[in-house]
Amino acid sequence: MIAASAVSVLAVLLVLAAWKDDRMISSDMGVTSAEVLSAGRLRSAVIFVTPDGETHNPKVGVLYPTKLTAGERINVEYLRSDPDLVRVAGRDARVAIIPALSVIVVSWALAVPALWLLGSPPARWWGAARARWSRTRVAR
């Protein structure tokens, strides 16, 4: 139960971090065209030139890299004060919600049967939690 809870918290934090990055980019956004150097499901490398003439190749790649192909030209949005924070134009943290929910569902789908097989059915989890909560309320 602890592992599934930890995975769930991490998935939620991942979505919140993506949302924070999006807000930062939106607060001081620059838009330009970029070339995809390498493409993967989890990381894609891009190279682009900002209006000041500097070429940027963010070390961590581009945010929301799904369905990109190497050699493709795409529009990107970046934080002008830190061009290493860059996302594919038109994509935002909403694309992280479904994968995060999937991870949460799978972790609990594995945890619940495992706990059940170990002799701890869900009714006892909630009953024990309710009992602890009642004792702390009475103690106050």
N, CA, C and O atoms as a MOPAC input file, in Angstrom:
PM7 MOZYME 1SCF
protein

 N      0.82900 1    -1.17900 1     0.00000 1
 C      0.00000 1     0.00000 1     0.00000 1
 C      0.88300 1     1.25500 1     0.00000 1
 O      0.55200 1     2.26400 1    -0.62300 1
 N      2.00500 1     1.16800 1     0.70800 1
 C      2.92300 1     2.30800 1     0.76300 1
 C      3.52600 1     2.56800 1    -0.61100 1
 O      3.64300 1     3.72100 1    -1.02600 1
 N      3.90900 1     1.51200 1    -1.31700 1
 C      4.50000 1     1.67800 1    -2.64800 1
 C      3.49400 1     2.28000 1    -3.62100 1
 O      3.83500 1     3.19100 1    -4.37500 1
 N      2.25900 1     1.78300 1    -3.61500 1
 C      1.23300 1     2.32200 1    -4.51800 1
 C      0.92900 1     3.77200 1    -4.17900 1
 O      0.70600 1     4.58600 1    -5.07500 1
 N      0.91800 1     4.10000 1    -2.89900 1
 C      0.68500 1     5.49000 1    -2.48800 1
 C      1.83500 1     6.38200 1    -2.95000 1
 O      1.61400 1     7.48800 1    -3.44200 1
 N      3.06300 1     5.89200 1    -2.78800 1
 C      4.22600 1     6.67500 1    -3.21100 1
 C      4.22000 1     6.90500 1    -4.72100 1
 O      4.49500 1     8.01200 1    -5.18400 1
 N      3.90800 1     5.86100 1    -5.48600 1
 C      3.84000 1     5.99600 1    -6.94300 1
 C      2.75000 1     6.99600 1    -7.32000 1
 O      2.93500 1     7.80700 1    -8.22800 1
 N      1.62400 1     6.94100 1    -6.63100 1
 C      0.52500 1     7.87000 1    -6.91500 1
 C      0.93200 1     9.31000 1    -6.64000 1
 O      0.64900 1    10.20500 1    -7.43700 1
 N      1.59500 1     9.53100 1    -5.51300 1
 C      2.05000 1    10.88300 1    -5.17400 1
 C      3.06100 1    11.37600 1    -6.20900 1
 O      2.99700 1    12.52700 1    -6.64000 1
 N      3.98400 1    10.51700 1    -6.60500 1
 C      4.98000 1    10.91200 1    -7.61000 1
 C      4.32800 1    11.25000 1    -8.94900 1
 O      4.75100 1    12.19300 1    -9.61900 1
 N      3.30500 1    10.49400 1    -9.34600 1
 C      2.61300 1    10.77600 1   -10.60600 1
 C      1.91700 1    12.13500 1   -10.53900 1
 O      1.95300 1    12.90400 1   -11.49900 1
 N      1.28900 1    12.42600 1    -9.41000 1
 C      0.63500 1    13.72800 1    -9.24500 1
 C      1.68200 1    14.84400 1    -9.25700 1
 O      1.46600 1    15.89000 1    -9.87000 1
 N      2.81000 1    14.62600 1    -8.58600 1
 C      3.87300 1    15.63600 1    -8.58500 1
 C      4.43100 1    15.87700 1    -9.98600 1
 O      4.79600 1    17.00200 1   -10.32800 1
 N      4.49400 1    14.82900 1   -10.78600 1
 C      4.96000 1    14.96800 1   -12.17000 1
 C      4.03800 1    15.89700 1   -12.95900 1
 O      4.51000 1    16.76800 1   -13.69000 1
 N      2.73700 1    15.71400 1   -12.81200 1
 C      1.77600 1    16.57500 1   -13.51000 1
 C      1.88300 1    18.01100 1   -12.99100 1
 O      1.84300 1    18.96000 1   -13.77400 1
 N      2.01900 1    18.17000 1   -11.67700 1
 C      2.16500 1    19.51500 1   -11.11000 1
 C      3.44000 1    20.19700 1   -11.59600 1
 O      3.43700 1    21.40000 1   -11.85600 1
 N      4.52300 1    19.44600 1   -11.72000 1
 C      5.77700 1    20.01400 1   -12.23100 1
 C      5.62000 1    20.44800 1   -13.68800 1
 O      6.12500 1    21.49900 1   -14.08100 1
 N      4.92500 1    19.64500 1   -14.48600 1
 C      4.67600 1    20.00800 1   -15.88700 1
 C      3.83600 1    21.28600 1   -15.95200 1
 O      4.09500 1    22.16600 1   -16.77300 1
 N      2.84500 1    21.37600 1   -15.09500 1
 C      1.99200 1    22.56600 1   -15.05500 1
 C      2.82300 1    23.79700 1   -14.66800 1
 O      2.64400 1    24.87300 1   -15.23900 1
 N      3.74000 1    23.63300 1   -13.68600 1
 C      4.60900 1    24.73900 1   -13.26500 1
 C      5.50500 1    25.18300 1   -14.42500 1
 O      5.66100 1    26.38100 1   -14.66300 1
 N      6.08900 1    24.23200 1   -15.14000 1
 C      6.92600 1    24.57300 1   -16.29000 1
 C      6.11500 1    25.31800 1   -17.34900 1
 O      6.59700 1    26.28600 1   -17.93700 1
 N      4.89000 1    24.86700 1   -17.59000 1
 C      4.02400 1    25.54500 1   -18.56500 1
 C      3.73300 1    26.97800 1   -18.15400 1
 O      3.75300 1    27.88500 1   -18.98500 1
 N      3.46600 1    27.17900 1   -16.87800 1
 C      3.20100 1    28.54600 1   -16.39500 1
 C      4.43400 1    29.42800 1   -16.57100 1
 O      4.31900 1    30.59300 1   -16.95100 1
 N      5.60500 1    28.87400 1   -16.29600 1
 C      6.83900 1    29.65000 1   -16.46800 1
 C      7.02900 1    30.03100 1   -17.93000 1
 O      7.34000 1    31.18000 1   -18.24300 1
 N      6.83800 1    29.05600 1   -18.83000 1
 C      7.00000 1    29.34300 1   -20.26500 1
 C      5.98400 1    30.39000 1   -20.70300 1
 O      6.32700 1    31.32300 1   -21.42800 1
 N      4.73800 1    30.24100 1   -20.26700 1
 C      3.68400 1    31.17600 1   -20.67100 1
 C      3.92300 1    32.58700 1   -20.14800 1
 O      3.47100 1    33.55800 1   -20.75600 1
 N      4.62600 1    32.70900 1   -19.02900 1
 C      4.85400 1    34.03400 1   -18.44800 1
 C      5.85500 1    34.86900 1   -19.24800 1
 O      5.80400 1    36.09800 1   -19.19400 1
 N      6.75100 1    34.23900 1   -19.97800 1
 C      7.78300 1    34.95100 1   -20.75000 1
 C      8.10500 1    34.11500 1   -21.99300 1
 O      9.22200 1    33.61900 1   -22.14400 1
 N      7.11900 1    33.96600 1   -22.87600 1
 C      7.21400 1    33.00500 1   -23.96800 1
 C      7.81900 1    33.58700 1   -25.24000 1
 O      7.49800 1    34.69100 1   -25.67900 1
 N      8.70000 1    32.79100 1   -25.79600 1
 C      9.20800 1    33.03900 1   -27.12900 1
 C      8.77700 1    31.87600 1   -28.01100 1
 O      8.66400 1    30.74800 1   -27.53200 1
 N      8.53900 1    32.13100 1   -29.27800 1
 C      8.10300 1    31.08200 1   -30.20800 1
 C      9.04800 1    31.09100 1   -31.40200 1
 O      9.38500 1    32.15000 1   -31.93200 1
 N      9.46700 1    29.91600 1   -31.81400 1
 C     10.34600 1    29.79700 1   -32.97000 1
 C     10.19200 1    28.42100 1   -33.59800 1
 O      9.47700 1    27.56200 1   -33.08200 1
 N     10.86400 1    28.23100 1   -34.70000 1
 C     10.87200 1    26.94300 1   -35.38600 1
 C     12.10100 1    26.16900 1   -34.93900 1
 O     13.16700 1    26.74600 1   -34.72500 1
 N     11.94600 1    24.86300 1   -34.80000 1
 C     13.06500 1    24.01900 1   -34.35800 1
 C     13.14600 1    22.78500 1   -35.22700 1
 O     12.16700 1    22.38300 1   -35.85400 1
 N     14.32600 1    22.18700 1   -35.25600 1
 C     14.51500 1    20.92300 1   -35.96200 1
 C     14.67100 1    19.82100 1   -34.92200 1
 O     15.41600 1    19.97300 1   -33.95300 1
 N     13.96800 1    18.71400 1   -35.12500 1
 C     14.07200 1    17.56800 1   -34.23100 1
 C     15.32100 1    16.78300 1   -34.62300 1
 O     15.41300 1    16.26800 1   -35.73800 1
 N     16.28500 1    16.69200 1   -33.70100 1
 C     17.52900 1    15.97200 1   -33.96900 1
 C     17.37400 1    14.47000 1   -33.72600 1
 O     17.85700 1    13.65000 1   -34.50700 1
 N     16.69800 1    14.12800 1   -32.64400 1
 C     16.41500 1    12.72700 1   -32.34000 1
 C     15.05600 1    12.67800 1   -31.65400 1
 O     14.66600 1    13.60200 1   -30.94000 1
 N     14.35600 1    11.59100 1   -31.88300 1
 C     13.00300 1    11.48200 1   -31.35300 1
 C     12.82200 1    10.16900 1   -30.61200 1
 O     13.23300 1     9.10600 1   -31.07700 1
 N     12.20700 1    10.27000 1   -29.46800 1
 C     11.88200 1     9.09400 1   -28.67200 1
 C     10.58500 1     9.33400 1   -27.93700 1
 O     10.05800 1    10.44700 1   -27.92300 1
 N     10.07300 1     8.27700 1   -27.32300 1
 C      8.82100 1     8.42600 1   -26.58000 1
 C      8.99600 1     9.30000 1   -25.34800 1
 O      8.08900 1    10.04600 1   -24.98200 1
 N     10.15800 1     9.21200 1   -24.70700 1
 C     10.36300 1     9.93900 1   -23.46300 1
 C     11.24800 1    11.17500 1   -23.60000 1
 O     11.18700 1    12.08100 1   -22.76900 1
 N     12.06200 1    11.21000 1   -24.64200 1
 C     12.96200 1    12.35100 1   -24.82000 1
 C     13.21600 1    12.57700 1   -26.29700 1
 O     13.49500 1    11.64100 1   -27.04600 1
 N     13.11800 1    13.82300 1   -26.70100 1
 C     13.45100 1    14.20500 1   -28.07200 1
 C     14.35900 1    15.42700 1   -28.01400 1
 O     14.08900 1    16.37400 1   -27.27500 1
 N     15.42300 1    15.40400 1   -28.78700 1
 C     16.36100 1    16.52300 1   -28.83400 1
 C     15.98700 1    17.43900 1   -29.99000 1
 O     15.66500 1    16.98400 1   -31.08800 1
 N     16.03600 1    18.73400 1   -29.72200 1
 C     15.74200 1    19.72900 1   -30.75400 1
 C     16.85000 1    20.76900 1   -30.76900 1
 O     17.61200 1    20.91200 1   -29.81200 1
 N     16.91800 1    21.48500 1   -31.87200 1
 C     17.84400 1    22.60700 1   -31.99100 1
 C     17.07000 1    23.75700 1   -32.62200 1
 O     16.31300 1    23.57200 1   -33.57500 1
 N     17.27900 1    24.95600 1   -32.06300 1
 C     16.57900 1    26.12600 1   -32.59000 1
 C     17.41200 1    27.37700 1   -32.36400 1
 O     18.33300 1    27.39500 1   -31.54800 1
 N     17.06900 1    28.41400 1   -33.10000 1
 C     17.76700 1    29.69300 1   -33.00700 1
 C     16.79000 1    30.72700 1   -32.47100 1
 O     15.67900 1    30.87200 1   -32.98100 1
 N     17.21500 1    31.44400 1   -31.43600 1
 C     16.37800 1    32.49900 1   -30.86100 1
 C     16.58300 1    33.78900 1   -31.65200 1
 O     17.55500 1    33.90200 1   -32.39900 1
 N     15.68400 1    34.76000 1   -31.50200 1
 C     15.81000 1    36.01200 1   -32.27200 1
 C     17.13500 1    36.74700 1   -32.08400 1
 O     17.53700 1    37.52900 1   -32.94500 1
 N     17.81800 1    36.50100 1   -30.96000 1
 C     19.11000 1    37.16300 1   -30.75300 1
 C     20.24500 1    36.46600 1   -31.49600 1
 O     21.40000 1    36.87800 1   -31.38500 1
 N     19.92600 1    35.40700 1   -32.26000 1
 C     20.90800 1    34.72600 1   -33.08600 1
 C     21.61700 1    33.55700 1   -32.40800 1
 O     22.46900 1    32.91500 1   -33.02300 1
 N     21.28200 1    33.27500 1   -31.16200 1
 C     21.91900 1    32.15800 1   -30.45200 1
 C     21.23200 1    30.83900 1   -30.80200 1
 O     20.00900 1    30.76100 1   -30.91000 1
 N     22.05100 1    29.81800 1   -30.97200 1
 C     21.53900 1    28.47300 1   -31.23400 1
 C     21.43500 1    27.72200 1   -29.90900 1
 O     22.35900 1    27.73900 1   -29.09600 1
 N     20.29300 1    27.06400 1   -29.70700 1
 C     20.05000 1    26.33300 1   -28.45700 1
 C     19.71300 1    24.88500 1   -28.75400 1
 O     18.95100 1    24.57000 1   -29.66800 1
 N     20.30500 1    24.01600 1   -27.95200 1
 C     20.03400 1    22.57800 1   -28.00000 1
 C     19.86000 1    22.14200 1   -26.54700 1
 O     20.82300 1    21.70300 1   -25.91700 1
 N     18.63400 1    22.25600 1   -26.00000 1
 C     18.41300 1    21.95300 1   -24.58200 1
 C     18.88900 1    20.55200 1   -24.20600 1
 O     18.57000 1    19.57300 1   -24.88100 1
 N     19.65500 1    20.47000 1   -23.12400 1
 C     20.22400 1    19.19300 1   -22.67700 1
 C     19.16100 1    18.16500 1   -22.32100 1
 O     19.34000 1    16.97400 1   -22.57600 1
 N     18.05200 1    18.61500 1   -21.73100 1
 C     17.00200 1    17.67500 1   -21.31600 1
 C     15.96600 1    17.44000 1   -22.41500 1
 O     15.00400 1    16.69900 1   -22.21200 1
 N     16.15300 1    18.05500 1   -23.55300 1
 C     15.22100 1    17.86500 1   -24.66500 1
 C     14.02800 1    18.79100 1   -24.57100 1
 O     14.04600 1    19.79400 1   -23.85800 1
 N     13.00000 1    18.43200 1   -25.30200 1
 C     11.79800 1    19.24400 1   -25.38700 1
 C     10.69600 1    18.59000 1   -24.55400 1
 O     10.61300 1    17.36300 1   -24.49000 1
 N      9.85500 1    19.39800 1   -23.92000 1
 C      8.72500 1    18.86900 1   -23.16600 1
 C      7.65200 1    18.35300 1   -24.12700 1
 O      7.45800 1    18.90600 1   -25.20900 1
 N      6.96300 1    17.29300 1   -23.72100 1
 C      5.87400 1    16.68500 1   -24.49200 1
 C      6.34200 1    16.21600 1   -25.87400 1
 O      5.83100 1    16.68500 1   -26.89100 1
 N      7.31400 1    15.29100 1   -25.91800 1
 C      7.96800 1    14.91000 1   -27.17500 1
 C      7.27100 1    13.83200 1   -27.99900 1
 O      7.83000 1    13.39100 1   -29.00300 1
 N      6.08800 1    13.39500 1   -27.62300 1
 C      5.47300 1    12.27300 1   -28.34000 1
 C      5.16200 1    12.60700 1   -29.79600 1
 O      4.85900 1    13.74800 1   -30.14600 1
 N      5.24600 1    11.59800 1   -30.61200 1
 C      4.90500 1    11.65200 1   -32.04200 1
 C      5.75900 1    12.63600 1   -32.84400 1
 O      5.27200 1    13.26700 1   -33.78200 1
 N      7.01600 1    12.76000 1   -32.47500 1
 C      7.95100 1    13.56200 1   -33.26600 1
 C      8.85200 1    12.60500 1   -34.03400 1
 O      9.07000 1    11.46900 1   -33.61300 1
 N      9.36900 1    13.07000 1   -35.15400 1
 C     10.30300 1    12.25200 1   -35.93400 1
 C     11.56700 1    13.06200 1   -36.20400 1
 O     11.51300 1    14.27800 1   -36.39100 1
 N     12.69500 1    12.37500 1   -36.22000 1
 C     13.96900 1    13.03500 1   -36.46900 1
 C     13.93700 1    13.72000 1   -37.83600 1
 O     13.44900 1    13.15000 1   -38.81200 1
 N     14.45500 1    14.93700 1   -37.89800 1
 C     14.49100 1    15.70200 1   -39.13100 1
 C     13.26400 1    16.58400 1   -39.33400 1
 O     13.25900 1    17.44500 1   -40.21400 1
 N     12.24100 1    16.38000 1   -38.54000 1
 C     10.99500 1    17.15700 1   -38.65700 1
 C     11.21900 1    18.59100 1   -38.16900 1
 O     11.98200 1    18.82000 1   -37.23000 1
 N     10.55600 1    19.54500 1   -38.80500 1
 C     10.57600 1    20.94100 1   -38.35700 1
 C      9.29300 1    21.17700 1   -37.58300 1
 O      8.20000 1    20.90200 1   -38.07800 1
 N      9.42800 1    21.68800 1   -36.36700 1
 C      8.27100 1    21.94500 1   -35.51500 1
 C      8.36500 1    23.34300 1   -34.92900 1
 O      9.44100 1    23.93800 1   -34.89800 1
 N      7.25800 1    23.85500 1   -34.47300 1
 C      7.26300 1    25.11000 1   -33.73200 1
 C      7.40700 1    24.77700 1   -32.25400 1
 O      6.79700 1    23.82900 1   -31.75800 1
 N      8.21100 1    25.55800 1   -31.56400 1
 C      8.40500 1    25.37000 1   -30.13100 1
 C      8.13700 1    26.67800 1   -29.40400 1
 O      8.26000 1    27.76700 1   -29.96500 1
 N      7.77100 1    26.53500 1   -28.15200 1
 C      7.59100 1    27.67400 1   -27.25600 1
 C      8.63200 1    27.50700 1   -26.15000 1
 O      8.79900 1    26.41100 1   -25.61500 1
 N      9.32200 1    28.57800 1   -25.81200 1
 C     10.40100 1    28.47500 1   -24.83900 1
 C     10.35900 1    29.66200 1   -23.88300 1
 O      9.75000 1    30.69100 1   -24.17400 1
 N     11.00100 1    29.50200 1   -22.76400 1
 C     11.13100 1    30.57100 1   -21.78100 1
 C     12.26800 1    31.47800 1   -22.24600 1
 O     13.42000 1    31.04800 1   -22.30800 1
 N     11.95100 1    32.71800 1   -22.57000 1
 C     12.96600 1    33.60800 1   -23.13200 1
 C     14.14900 1    33.82900 1   -22.18800 1
 O     15.28200 1    33.99200 1   -22.64200 1
 N     13.89500 1    33.83600 1   -20.89000 1
 C     14.99900 1    34.03800 1   -19.94300 1
 C     15.82600 1    32.76700 1   -19.73100 1
 O     16.92900 1    32.83100 1   -19.18800 1
 N     15.29300 1    31.59800 1   -20.16200 1
 C     16.01800 1    30.32400 1   -20.05800 1
 C     15.58100 1    29.42900 1   -21.22600 1
 O     14.69600 1    28.59000 1   -21.05600 1
 N     16.18600 1    29.59600 1   -22.40100 1
 C     15.76000 1    28.84300 1   -23.59000 1
 C     15.92200 1    27.32400 1   -23.48000 1
 O     15.48800 1    26.59900 1   -24.37500 1
 N     16.53200 1    26.83200 1   -22.41000 1
 C     16.61300 1    25.38200 1   -22.22600 1
 C     15.27900 1    24.79500 1   -21.77300 1
 O     15.09200 1    23.58000 1   -21.82000 1
 N     14.35200 1    25.64500 1   -21.33400 1
 C     13.01300 1    25.19400 1   -20.97600 1
 C     12.12000 1    25.42100 1   -22.19400 1
 O     11.68400 1    26.54200 1   -22.45800 1
 N     11.85700 1    24.34500 1   -22.92700 1
 C     11.17000 1    24.45100 1   -24.21800 1
 C     10.14700 1    23.32600 1   -24.34900 1
 O     10.37300 1    22.20300 1   -23.89800 1
 N      9.01500 1    23.65400 1   -24.97800 1
 C      7.97000 1    22.65500 1   -25.21300 1
 C      7.51400 1    22.72900 1   -26.66300 1
 O      7.70100 1    23.74100 1   -27.33900 1
 N      6.92100 1    21.65600 1   -27.12100 1
 C      6.33600 1    21.64100 1   -28.45400 1
 C      5.14900 1    22.59800 1   -28.43400 1
 O      4.31100 1    22.52800 1   -27.53500 1
 N      5.07500 1    23.48400 1   -29.41000 1
 C      3.99800 1    24.46900 1   -29.46200 1
 C      2.64000 1    23.77000 1   -29.52400 1
 O      2.45600 1    22.78700 1   -30.24200 1
 N      1.70500 1    24.30200 1   -28.75600 1
 C      0.35400 1    23.76100 1   -28.75000 1
 C      0.14300 1    22.62200 1   -27.76300 1
 O     -0.98300 1    22.15300 1   -27.60000 1
 N      1.19200 1    22.17100 1   -27.10800 1
 C      1.05900 1    21.09700 1   -26.11400 1
 C      1.29300 1    21.67800 1   -24.73000 1
 O      2.06400 1    22.62300 1   -24.56100 1
 N      0.62100 1    21.10400 1   -23.74600 1
 C      0.81600 1    21.56100 1   -22.37300 1
 C      0.65700 1    20.39200 1   -21.40700 1
 O      0.61700 1    19.23600 1   -21.82800 1
 N      0.56800 1    20.68700 1   -20.13400 1
 C      0.55600 1    19.65700 1   -19.09000 1
 C     -0.61700 1    18.68100 1   -19.22000 1
 O     -0.57600 1    17.59200 1   -18.64700 1
 N     -1.64800 1    19.05300 1   -19.95700 1
 C     -2.78400 1    18.13200 1   -20.11400 1
 C     -2.36900 1    16.81300 1   -20.75400 1
 O     -3.01200 1    15.79000 1   -20.52000 1
 N     -1.30000 1    16.81700 1   -21.56400 1
 C     -0.85700 1    15.55700 1   -22.17500 1
 C     -0.19500 1    14.62800 1   -21.16100 1
 O      0.01500 1    13.45000 1   -21.44900 1
 N      0.13600 1    15.14500 1   -19.97800 1
 C      0.74400 1    14.31700 1   -18.93300 1
 C     -0.29600 1    13.66800 1   -18.02200 1
 O      0.03400 1    12.76000 1   -17.25900 1
 N     -1.54300 1    14.12200 1   -18.09500 1
 C     -2.56800 1    13.63500 1   -17.17000 1
 C     -2.90600 1    12.16800 1   -17.42000 1
 O     -2.92700 1    11.37900 1   -16.47500 1
 N     -3.16600 1    11.78700 1   -18.65100 1
 C     -3.55900 1    10.39700 1   -18.93600 1
 C     -2.44000 1     9.41400 1   -18.58400 1
 O     -2.72400 1     8.39900 1   -17.94700 1
 N     -1.18500 1     9.66300 1   -18.96600 1
 C     -0.13300 1     8.73600 1   -18.53200 1
 C     -0.00500 1     8.66300 1   -17.00200 1
 O      0.21400 1     7.58200 1   -16.45400 1
 N     -0.13700 1     9.78600 1   -16.32100 1
 C     -0.03700 1     9.77600 1   -14.85900 1
 C     -1.18100 1     8.97500 1   -14.24800 1
 O     -0.96300 1     8.17900 1   -13.33500 1
 N     -2.39400 1     9.17900 1   -14.74400 1
 C     -3.53100 1     8.39500 1   -14.24700 1
 C     -3.34800 1     6.91200 1   -14.53200 1
 O     -3.71000 1     6.06900 1   -13.71200 1
 N     -2.79000 1     6.59600 1   -15.69000 1
 C     -2.53400 1     5.18800 1   -16.03100 1
 C     -1.56600 1     4.55200 1   -15.05100 1
 O     -1.76600 1     3.41500 1   -14.62500 1
 N     -0.52200 1     5.27700 1   -14.69500 1
 C      0.45800 1     4.76700 1   -13.73400 1
 C     -0.20600 1     4.54500 1   -12.37500 1
 O      0.04900 1     3.53800 1   -11.71500 1
 N     -1.04500 1     5.47400 1   -11.96400 1
 C     -1.74600 1     5.34100 1   -10.67900 1
 C     -2.66600 1     4.12200 1   -10.69400 1
 O     -2.66800 1     3.33300 1    -9.75000 1
 N     -3.44100 1     3.97000 1   -11.75700 1
 C     -4.37400 1     2.84000 1   -11.85600 1
 C     -3.62000 1     1.51200 1   -11.84800 1
 O     -4.01700 1     0.57600 1   -11.15400 1
 N     -2.54700 1     1.43000 1   -12.60900 1
 C     -1.78300 1     0.17500 1   -12.66900 1
 C     -1.14200 1    -0.13000 1   -11.32300 1
 O     -1.14300 1    -1.28100 1   -10.88800 1
 N     -0.59800 1     0.88000 1   -10.66000 1
 C      0.04600 1     0.61500 1    -9.36700 1
 C     -0.96100 1     0.10400 1    -8.34900 1
 O     -0.65300 1    -0.80100 1    -7.57400 1
 N     -2.16800 1     0.67900 1    -8.34300 1
 C     -3.18900 1     0.19600 1    -7.41000 1
 C     -3.76900 1    -1.13700 1    -7.86500 1
 O     -4.15800 1    -1.95900 1    -7.03500 1
 N     -3.82900 1    -1.35800 1    -9.17200 1
 C     -4.31900 1    -2.65000 1    -9.67400 1
 C     -3.36300 1    -3.77800 1    -9.29300 1
 O     -3.78700 1    -4.92600 1    -9.16100 1
 N     -2.10100 1    -3.47100 1    -9.11700 1
 C     -1.13300 1    -4.46400 1    -8.65400 1
 C     -1.11900 1    -4.55900 1    -7.12700 1
 O     -0.95400 1    -5.64600 1    -6.57400 1
 N     -1.29100 1    -3.43100 1    -6.45000 1
 C     -1.19300 1    -3.40800 1    -4.99000 1
 C     -2.38500 1    -4.07200 1    -4.31000 1
 O     -2.21000 1    -4.82400 1    -3.35200 1
 N     -3.58900 1    -3.80200 1    -4.79400 1
 C     -4.78400 1    -4.33400 1    -4.12300 1
 C     -4.79300 1    -5.86400 1    -4.12200 1
 O     -4.98100 1    -6.45300 1    -3.05700 1
 N     -4.60000 1    -6.53400 1    -5.25400 1
 C     -4.56000 1    -8.01100 1    -5.19300 1
 C     -3.40000 1    -8.53000 1    -4.34100 1
 O     -3.54100 1    -9.53100 1    -3.63900 1
 N     -2.26100 1    -7.85000 1    -4.40400 1
 C     -1.12200 1    -8.29800 1    -3.59900 1
 C     -1.45300 1    -8.20700 1    -2.11200 1
 O     -1.14800 1    -9.12500 1    -1.35000 1
 N     -2.06900 1    -7.11800 1    -1.70000 1
 C     -2.45700 1    -6.97400 1    -0.29700 1
 C     -3.51400 1    -8.00200 1     0.08900 1
 O     -3.49800 1    -8.54800 1     1.19200 1
 N     -4.41900 1    -8.25000 1    -0.82800 1
 C     -5.47300 1    -9.23300 1    -0.57700 1
 C     -4.87100 1   -10.62800 1    -0.37800 1
 O     -5.24900 1   -11.36500 1     0.53200 1
 N     -3.92000 1   -10.96400 1    -1.26000 1
 C     -3.27400 1   -12.26700 1    -1.14500 1
 C     -2.44300 1   -12.39100 1     0.13400 1
 O     -2.25600 1   -13.48800 1     0.66000 1
 N     -1.95800 1   -11.27800 1     0.61400 1
 C     -1.18600 1   -11.29500 1     1.84900 1
 C     -2.08500 1   -11.32100 1     3.08600 1
 O     -1.59500 1   -11.27100 1     4.21400 1
 N     -3.39400 1   -11.39800 1     2.87300 1
 C     -4.31900 1   -11.53000 1     3.99400 1
 C     -4.80200 1   -10.23200 1     4.58500 1
 O     -5.13700 1   -10.17300 1     5.76900 1
 N     -4.84400 1    -9.19500 1     3.78500 1
 C     -5.30300 1    -7.90500 1     4.28300 1
 C     -6.35400 1    -7.33300 1     3.34700 1
 O     -6.04600 1    -6.45800 1     2.53800 1
 N     -7.61800 1    -7.82000 1     3.44300 1
 C     -8.65800 1    -7.31800 1     2.54500 1
 C     -8.97800 1    -5.84400 1     2.78300 1
 O     -8.76700 1    -5.32500 1     3.87900 1
 N     -9.48700 1    -5.17700 1     1.75300 1
 C     -9.73600 1    -3.73400 1     1.82900 1
 C    -10.62400 1    -3.30900 1     2.98500 1
 O    -10.41700 1    -2.23100 1     3.54200 1
 N    -11.58900 1    -4.10400 1     3.36200 1
 C    -12.47200 1    -3.72600 1     4.46900 1
 C    -11.66600 1    -3.50400 1     5.74400 1
 O    -11.98100 1    -2.60900 1     6.52800 1
 N    -10.64800 1    -4.29700 1     5.95500 1
 C     -9.81600 1    -4.12700 1     7.14900 1
 C     -8.96700 1    -2.86800 1     7.05700 1
 O     -8.72700 1    -2.22000 1     8.07600 1
 N     -8.49400 1    -2.49500 1     5.83300 1
 C     -7.68500 1    -1.27200 1     5.70700 1
 C     -8.50400 1    -0.07200 1     6.14000 1
 O     -8.06700 1     0.74600 1     6.94900 1
 N     -9.73000 1     0.01500 1     5.56800 1
 C    -10.55300 1     1.18700 1     5.85500 1
 C    -11.06000 1     1.15100 1     7.28500 1
 O    -11.17900 1     2.19300 1     7.92900 1
 N    -11.35800 1    -0.03400 1     7.78400 1
 C    -11.80800 1    -0.14600 1     9.17500 1
 C    -10.71400 1     0.29100 1    10.13100 1
 O    -10.98500 1     1.01300 1    11.09100 1
 N     -9.48000 1    -0.13400 1     9.88500 1
 C     -8.35900 1     0.24400 1    10.75100 1
 C     -8.10900 1     1.74600 1    10.66300 1
 O     -7.85100 1     2.39600 1    11.67600 1
 N     -8.18300 1     2.28600 1     9.47500 1
 C     -7.96900 1     3.73300 1     9.31100 1
 C     -9.07000 1     4.51300 1    10.02300 1
 O     -8.80000 1     5.51900 1    10.68000 1
 N    -10.30500 1     4.04800 1     9.89100 1
 C    -11.44000 1     4.71300 1    10.54100 1
 C    -11.28200 1     4.65000 1    12.05900 1
 O    -11.55500 1     5.62900 1    12.75500 1
 N    -10.84800 1     3.51100 1    12.56900 1
 C    -10.66400 1     3.35500 1    14.01100 1
 C     -9.58100 1     4.30700 1    14.52800 1
 O     -9.75100 1     4.93100 1    15.57500 1
 N     -8.46200 1     4.42000 1    13.79100 1
 C     -7.40400 1     5.34600 1    14.20400 1
 C     -7.90300 1     6.77700 1    14.19800 1
 O     -7.60200 1     7.55100 1    15.10700 1
 N     -8.66300 1     7.12800 1    13.17500 1
 C     -9.18100 1     8.48700 1    13.06500 1
 C    -10.14300 1     8.77400 1    14.20200 1
 O    -10.12200 1     9.86700 1    14.76700 1
 N    -10.99900 1     7.79700 1    14.55200 1
 C    -11.95400 1     7.98500 1    15.64900 1
 C    -11.21800 1     8.16700 1    16.97600 1
 O    -11.60800 1     9.01100 1    17.78300 1
 N    -10.16300 1     7.39100 1    17.21400 1
 C     -9.40700 1     7.51500 1    18.45200 1
 C     -8.74300 1     8.87100 1    18.55800 1
 O     -8.70400 1     9.45200 1    19.64200 1
 N     -8.21400 1     9.39800 1    17.44500 1
 C     -7.55900 1    10.69700 1    17.50300 1
 C     -8.57400 1    11.81200 1    17.70600 1
 O     -8.26500 1    12.81800 1    18.34400 1
 N     -9.78700 1    11.64800 1    17.17000 1
 C    -10.83800 1    12.64900 1    17.36400 1
 C    -11.30400 1    12.67700 1    18.81000 1
 O    -11.52800 1    13.74600 1    19.37700 1
 N    -11.45100 1    11.48000 1    19.41200 1
 C    -11.89600 1    11.38000 1    20.80000 1
 C    -10.82200 1    11.92400 1    21.73300 1
 O    -11.13400 1    12.55600 1    22.74200 1
 N     -9.56800 1    11.68000 1    21.40100 1
 C     -8.45900 1    12.13500 1    22.23600 1
 C     -8.38000 1    13.65500 1    22.30300 1
 O     -7.90000 1    14.20800 1    23.29200 1
 N     -8.83200 1    14.31200 1    21.29300 1
 C     -8.77000 1    15.77400 1    21.25800 1
 C     -9.82400 1    16.29900 1    22.15500 1
 O     -9.96900 1    17.51300 1    22.29200 1

